[in-house]
């Protein structure tokens, strides 16, 4: 999804904790970010302006925790922590639809 959409979701007052423990990967060169959801989410994903990557997709990521080796593509905005790093797909969908009109 576009980076600005992730920022809008992160600031959504109706679900302020949605991204608290989420692993968030960014491609700064494309101004895109990636959130990780449970397996199978891509099969039914239908949110305009976003793309679900399914089983045959690959992402390149910098090594978590090493800020000196971060690259424009595959930069961790928020690394996976000790909590579940997956985003609840239903809550994410609702937040994306609520914030769709927010522009940078």
Backbone bond lengths (Angstrom), bond angles and torsions (degrees), N, CA, C in turn:
res aa  C-N    CA-C-N  psi(-1)  N-CA   C-N-CA  omega(-1)  CA-C   N-CA-C  phi
1 X - - - 1.446 - - 1.515 108.30 -
2 X 1.319 116.92 157.12 1.460 119.12 175.45 1.535 110.12 -60.82
3 X 1.312 115.07 145.21 1.461 120.92 -177.01 1.528 111.49 -57.30
4 X 1.337 116.61 -39.39 1.464 120.10 -178.58 1.516 111.60 -63.07
5 X 1.330 117.52 -29.39 1.477 119.70 178.80 1.516 110.54 -71.40
6 X 1.323 117.04 -38.23 1.463 119.69 176.50 1.524 109.65 -63.53
7 X 1.340 116.76 -40.67 1.460 120.04 178.61 1.526 111.20 -63.11
8 X 1.317 117.28 -40.20 1.464 121.08 177.84 1.523 110.88 -63.12
9 X 1.325 116.81 -42.02 1.467 121.18 178.09 1.530 110.11 -64.04
10 X 1.314 116.55 -41.45 1.469 120.68 -179.73 1.526 111.52 -63.63
11 X 1.326 117.22 -26.51 1.460 121.33 -178.91 1.523 113.04 -102.05
12 X 1.320 117.28 9.95 1.461 122.14 -178.91 1.532 110.15 -66.17
13 X 1.323 118.73 113.97 1.459 120.61 -177.74 1.527 113.67 -67.18
14 X 1.329 117.71 -19.17 1.465 120.01 -179.78 1.529 112.76 -81.07
15 X 1.321 118.02 -16.56 1.474 121.28 178.12 1.530 109.12 -148.31
16 X 1.329 116.76 66.04 1.465 120.61 -172.55 1.528 115.53 -67.80
17 X 1.316 118.70 -14.99 1.469 120.76 -177.38 1.523 113.33 -102.15
18 X 1.325 117.44 3.03 1.465 121.13 -174.69 1.524 113.33 -52.40
19 X 1.315 118.20 -44.28 1.465 121.23 -175.07 1.526 113.43 -101.87
20 X 1.321 117.57 12.59 1.469 120.60 -176.33 1.527 114.04 -53.15
21 X 1.304 118.57 -43.16 1.469 121.54 -176.68 1.527 112.42 -115.25
22 X 1.313 116.30 9.90 1.464 120.86 -175.68 1.525 111.83 -72.92
23 X 1.311 115.15 141.13 1.465 120.55 170.00 1.530 106.14 -80.22
24 X 1.334 116.49 126.22 1.465 120.82 -177.97 1.527 108.21 -126.01
25 X 1.320 115.62 121.41 1.452 123.18 -179.47 1.523 107.96 -111.40
26 X 1.336 117.70 139.68 1.464 120.64 -178.08 1.518 111.46 -127.04
27 X 1.315 114.55 149.21 1.455 123.06 168.41 1.515 104.53 -112.73
28 X 1.318 116.67 94.71 1.456 121.63 -173.43 1.521 112.52 -66.25
29 X 1.304 117.89 -26.75 1.455 121.37 177.88 1.515 112.86 -68.18
30 X 1.310 116.26 -29.15 1.470 121.76 179.44 1.527 112.31 -103.87
31 X 1.335 117.01 -3.05 1.469 122.32 -175.66 1.530 110.45 54.87
32 X 1.328 114.63 45.39 1.460 121.29 179.88 1.521 109.25 -123.27
33 X 1.307 115.87 155.27 1.457 119.02 174.75 1.518 109.35 -138.71
34 X 1.324 114.06 162.00 1.449 121.97 -175.65 1.523 109.13 -129.18
35 X 1.321 115.25 130.13 1.451 122.16 174.90 1.522 106.89 -113.46
36 X 1.282 116.91 146.82 1.460 121.55 -176.07 1.522 109.73 -102.71
37 X 1.325 115.57 127.74 1.459 122.85 -178.69 1.530 108.88 -121.48
38 X 1.326 116.88 167.94 1.463 119.24 179.78 1.536 112.60 -60.74
39 X 1.296 115.60 152.95 1.467 122.36 176.97 1.523 109.87 -53.98
40 X 1.315 115.82 137.54 1.460 121.53 178.29 1.517 113.72 98.28
41 X 1.319 118.20 -12.22 1.464 121.34 -178.92 1.527 111.15 -60.06
42 X 1.319 117.79 -40.00 1.472 121.43 -177.20 1.520 112.33 -61.75
43 X 1.318 117.41 -26.12 1.469 120.90 -177.72 1.524 113.06 -62.42
44 X 1.330 117.02 -29.69 1.466 120.03 -176.40 1.523 113.22 -124.35
45 X 1.321 117.46 10.76 1.467 120.60 -176.41 1.517 110.55 -69.65
46 X 1.335 116.78 131.57 1.462 120.53 -175.14 1.533 113.53 -143.60
47 X 1.314 117.69 27.35 1.462 120.61 -177.05 1.532 109.61 -85.73
48 X 1.327 117.02 118.16 1.470 120.09 179.75 1.530 111.58 -57.72
49 X 1.336 115.18 143.22 1.455 120.78 178.02 1.515 114.22 81.79
50 X 1.327 116.98 4.15 1.463 121.83 177.00 1.521 108.39 -131.53
51 X 1.307 116.12 158.47 1.458 121.37 178.36 1.519 108.79 -130.02
52 X 1.296 116.27 131.66 1.463 120.70 176.41 1.524 108.60 -93.22
53 X 1.303 116.06 130.01 1.459 121.33 176.20 1.520 107.37 -95.41
54 X 1.307 116.29 126.63 1.461 120.66 -176.79 1.511 113.27 -97.46
55 X 1.309 115.39 -158.98 1.459 122.91 -173.80 1.522 114.80 -58.70
56 X 1.306 118.69 -31.77 1.465 121.13 -176.73 1.526 112.96 -92.68
57 X 1.322 117.62 16.96 1.464 122.29 -179.21 1.518 110.64 -102.78
58 X 1.326 114.91 150.94 1.455 121.22 178.96 1.517 109.25 -130.16
59 X 1.323 116.00 144.32 1.458 122.31 173.55 1.519 108.14 -124.46
60 X 1.305 116.12 143.97 1.458 121.37 176.16 1.525 106.42 -102.12
61 X 1.325 115.85 132.52 1.463 119.90 -177.92 1.519 111.15 -132.29
62 X 1.322 115.38 144.70 1.455 120.40 172.75 1.525 108.51 -68.89
63 X 1.303 116.21 159.04 1.459 120.25 178.17 1.528 109.01 -65.60
64 X 1.318 117.80 125.69 1.470 119.51 178.66 1.523 111.04 -60.60
65 X 1.309 115.57 143.89 1.454 121.28 174.92 1.513 116.14 87.14
66 X 1.305 118.14 -10.19 1.464 120.46 -178.03 1.530 108.97 -112.21
67 X 1.322 115.99 87.67 1.469 121.03 -177.08 1.524 112.75 -62.93
68 X 1.335 118.01 -23.71 1.465 121.15 179.73 1.526 112.04 -72.34
69 X 1.307 117.40 -20.44 1.471 120.92 -178.15 1.526 113.03 -106.11
70 X 1.308 117.36 9.62 1.456 120.63 178.36 1.526 109.77 -67.94
71 X 1.299 116.62 142.67 1.461 123.56 179.17 1.528 108.94 -122.47
72 X 1.320 116.66 163.58 1.466 120.79 179.35 1.521 111.40 -58.68
73 X 1.333 116.84 -38.64 1.466 120.69 176.63 1.524 107.65 -98.78
74 X 1.290 116.48 128.66 1.451 120.00 178.70 1.515 114.12 83.92
75 X 1.317 117.32 32.92 1.458 122.47 178.66 1.525 109.45 -89.90
76 X 1.305 115.84 134.13 1.466 120.16 177.14 1.524 109.20 -81.16
77 X 1.314 116.45 115.08 1.457 122.21 173.20 1.524 107.76 -76.89
78 X 1.318 114.49 -41.32 1.459 121.86 177.42 1.521 106.71 -145.04
79 X 1.304 115.84 117.33 1.466 120.46 -178.08 1.525 110.26 -77.76
80 X 1.313 114.75 155.33 1.461 119.85 175.10 1.523 108.27 -63.54
81 X 1.303 115.48 135.34 1.461 119.96 179.75 1.509 111.03 -106.82
82 X 1.304 115.33 -155.71 1.462 120.37 -179.02 1.521 111.89 -77.43
83 X 1.330 116.91 -16.93 1.462 121.02 177.65 1.522 109.42 -88.87
84 X 1.300 116.93 172.32 1.456 122.60 179.12 1.529 109.68 -60.35
85 X 1.345 118.54 117.30 1.466 120.98 -177.60 1.526 113.99 -81.52
86 X 1.332 117.59 -2.34 1.458 120.56 -179.17 1.524 110.60 -83.04
87 X 1.323 115.19 145.23 1.454 121.53 177.75 1.521 108.43 -93.41
88 X 1.312 116.55 137.56 1.453 121.54 175.67 1.531 107.80 -65.13
89 X 1.318 117.01 116.80 1.462 121.88 -173.58 1.532 112.36 -63.32
90 X 1.323 118.43 -35.98 1.469 121.01 -179.34 1.529 110.68 -68.50
91 X 1.321 116.31 -42.95 1.463 120.40 178.44 1.531 110.50 -67.56
92 X 1.345 116.83 -39.05 1.462 120.79 178.52 1.524 110.44 -63.37
93 X 1.310 116.98 -45.71 1.461 121.11 179.13 1.524 110.39 -58.34
94 X 1.326 116.83 -47.07 1.467 121.04 -179.66 1.528 110.77 -61.64
95 X 1.322 117.23 -43.72 1.466 120.78 179.88 1.519 111.27 -65.39
96 X 1.326 117.43 -40.55 1.474 120.54 178.51 1.524 110.89 -63.43
97 X 1.315 117.34 -41.62 1.462 119.99 179.69 1.531 110.96 -68.32
98 X 1.333 117.36 -37.88 1.474 121.07 178.60 1.526 111.37 -65.95
99 X 1.308 116.86 -36.32 1.471 120.90 -173.06 1.520 112.80 -101.22
100 X 1.312 118.62 10.51 1.469 122.00 -175.11 1.516 112.91 -59.59
101 X 1.304 118.15 -28.50 1.462 121.15 -177.35 1.524 113.05 -86.87
102 X 1.323 117.60 -6.39 1.468 121.01 179.71 1.517 108.68 -74.76
103 X 1.309 117.04 130.52 1.471 121.24 179.77 1.524 109.33 -121.55
104 X 1.328 116.13 151.12 1.472 119.11 -179.76 1.516 112.22 -65.02
